[in-house]
Amino acid sequence: MGENQMMSRYDVDADILYMLIKEGEIQDTVEVSEDLFIEYDEKNNPVGIELWRARKNVFGELLKYLNTIAEPNIGQKSIHEIDLKKVIQ
């Protein structure tokens, strides 16, 4: 992993999204909210973010946002009814 590259992985079975900010030994993990955890190194720098129930917390919110930007351009269709390739063109 490059110095300024963040990596992420998604566990479909557990529905957990993990974002590695930088390599390092984890010294502490803080529960920010029910589904959000931030990992810190020995210098108290964030090194990782773990988001539980990612389908609801990330993907669900992303779909809501896409619906708000798609509606003015396509009428009242929901994002589930829209061919995104047509929206992008």
PyMOL commands that set and color helices and strands:
alter all, ss='L'
color gray80, all
select helices_A, chain A and resi 54-74+79-81+84-88
alter helices_A, ss='H'
color red, helices_A
select strands_A, chain A and resi 7-11+16-20+28-33+36-40+46-52
alter strands_A, ss='S'
color yellow, strands_A
deselect
rebuild
show_as cartoon
